[in-house]
Amino acid sequence: MKRLCAAAVVILVLGGLAASAAIAEGISTGLEAGSLGAGVQVGRRLTGDLTGRVGLFGYSYGLDFTAAGIDYSGHLALRHAVAMLDWHPAGKVFRLTVGLVGNDSELRGKASLRELADKYITDLPPGVQLPDDLGTLNATVRGNSVAPYAGIGVGRGIGAKGRWGFSFDLGTYYQGTPEAKLRVSTPLPIGDIPGAQEMLDEAIAMEQQKLQDVVSDYPWFPVVMLGVTYRF
């Protein structure tokens, strides 16, 4: 909920700026899709060669992945709110963009707890075997809730005529070091087995650190968006 509130604040900040610009003119709306998801965007000329844009984008899809030797059945939920300021040099179609991204995206993954056990429990007594269905290992990865954005793109020029146009954005936002968390769900009475809970906690801690090391290599989120716009 806090992340969604932060995204809403990002939108209101630039939205208020656009609405209060006394000399603003040329409101436009558009549909866009790309690496942020799919959604709507509203723009308005502010002053001179500057325009402001706000938008909401989202999409979700299955994304299986392997991290630190464990195979996860994954799901990526993209949820973004954007507030952008565009500079069109000489009022042309090309633009330089800076802004903020409200990021509530989340990568989730599930794996067999047996994979974790096979990886860390190597000293079972002779003849003792673990059951195949030990439970589930659940992974969650999330970046910063508010992130700075910079990029380039093309869109309707300040003085362009006509109502329909297109837009293209290429850039990146800095999501910081994504945070990885692991938890387990199991039907087994782990707490009733002497030493089992401590062994499981240690295995989870080590595996979580390995997953954290993997996702730490991706502080930047690439942005590629394409859309159509209509100016009122």
N, C-alpha and C positions, 0 to 999 in steps of 0.2 A: 504493500500500500504506500509506503514512504517513497518508493521508487516511482510509482505512478504520479504521486503528488509533485515530485521534483520535475517530472516530464511536463506536467501541466503548467508549472511555474515558468518553465522555459518558453512555452508557447505564449503565455500571457504577456511576458516581458516584451517580446518583439511585436506581438499582436497589438499591444497598447501603443507602442511606438508608431506603428503604421497608421493606426486609427487617429492618432493625435497630430499627425503631420498636416499642418494647415494647407500646404500647397500640394498635397498628394493628389494623384489622379491616375487613372488606368488600373482599375482592379481586375485581376485575372484569377481564374481557377483552373485546376488541371488534374489529370489522372496520371500517376507515375508508378513505375514498377522497376524493381532491381534488387540489389543486395540488401537494401533496408526493408524490403517487403513491397507490398502493393498498397496504394492508398490515395489520398487526396491532398492537394496543396493549394493554398491561397496566397497570392502575391499582390503587392501594391507599390506603385512608384512613390518614393519618399521625397527626394529632392535631387536636382541635377542628374547625375548618372547613377544614382543609387536606387535600388529597389529592395524591398523586404519580402521574405517568404516565411510562412509557417505551414507545417504539414504533419499528418499522422499516417504511419505506415505499419503494416504487420503482415505476417504470413507464418505458417508452420508446416513442417514436413519431416519425414523420417530421415535420420542421418546416422547410420551405423558407423562406428569408428573403433579403432584399436589404440589403446594408450598403455604404455609400460607393459606390453605383452598380454593385456587382457582385452578380450573382444566384448564390446558393448553394443547392445541394440538401442540406438539413440533416437532422440527427437529434438529438433531445434525449433524454438518458438521465437520469431523475430517480432519485437514490439518497439517502435521508435517514434519519438516526437522530435521535430526539427524546427529550428528558428534560424534563418539564414539572412545574411546581408550581402547583396550582390553589387559589385561595381562594374558597370559597362563602360569601358574606355571610349570616350567620344560618342556614347550612346549606341554603340554597335551591338551586334548579336553576341559577341564573345563576352564572357564575364569572369571575374575573379570573385571567389566566395569565401567568406568566413562565417562561423556561426557556432551554435551549440546543439548537441544531440541529447535528448532524453532517452536513455537506454534501459529498457526493462526486458531485454532479450535473455533467453536462458537455454542452455544446452543440458539435456538430461540423458542419462544412459543407464541401462540395466545389464548386469552380467550375472552369470551363475556364481554363487558363493563358493562353489566347488573349485572354480579357477583360482580364487584367492587362497583357499586351503591348500591346493596342490602346489602353489607357489611358495608358501611359507612353512607349511607343516611337513617336514621331511623326516622326522624321527619317531614315527609311530611304531609301537611294539610289533614284533613279528606276528603276522596273521590278522592284525587289526586293519580294517578297511573303513574308510569314510563312506557314508551313503552318497549317492549321486545328487539327491535333492537336499542340499544343506540350507538352501534359502536363496536370497537375492542380494546382490551388491548394487547399490544405487549411487550414481554419480551425478553431481550438479556443478555446472560451471557458469559463472556470471561475471560480467565486467562492471566498470564504474557506472553509476546511474546517470551522471551528467558528464558529457565529454566534449572537448573542443573539436571543431571541424575546420578543415581548410581544403579548398579544391578549385577546380576550373570548370568551365562549362559553356554551353551555348543556349541561348533562349531568345525570346522576343526582344529586339532592341528598344531603347527608350522611345524613339520616334517612329517605330515601325507602324505601318498601316495594316488594316485588316483585323479580324477577330480571332482567327485560328492560328495556332503556331505549334511549335514543338520545343522540347527541352531535353538537354542532356547534361548530366553532371558526372564528373570524375574526380574523386578525392578520397579522403580518409579521415576517420576520427580516432582520437586516442582514448582507448577504453581502459588504459592502465594495465596493471597485472591482473588478469582474470583470477577470480577466487574459485578454487576447486574444493568440493566437499564430498566425502564418502560416508555412507551409512549402510547398515545391513538390516535385513528383515529375515527372520528365520523361525520356523515352527519348533525348533529343537530347544529343549530346556538348558541352554548354555550355562545359565547361572547355577544350575544344580550339579554341574560337572566340575570338580575341583581343578582350578587352574585354567579352565577353558576360556572364561571371560577375559582374563588377563592376556592369554595368548591371542585371542581374537582382536582385542583392542590394540595390541602391539602390531599385528599384521595390518590392521586398518590404517594406523598412523603411518606406517612405512609406505603403504600403497598410496595413501593420500598425498604424501610428500612427492612421490614419483609422478603422480598425475599433475600436481601443482607445478613441478619442474617442466612438464610437457607444455602446459597451457601458458606458462610464463613467457614462452617464445612468441606469443601473439598479442602484443600490446596495441597494435594498430588494426583497425577494422576497415577493409577496403569498401569504398562506396562507388557504385556504378548504377546510375538511374536514368531511365528513358521515359518520356511521357509526351502527352499532348496538352495544350493549354487553350483556354478560351478567354478573351478579354471582353468585358462588358462595356 
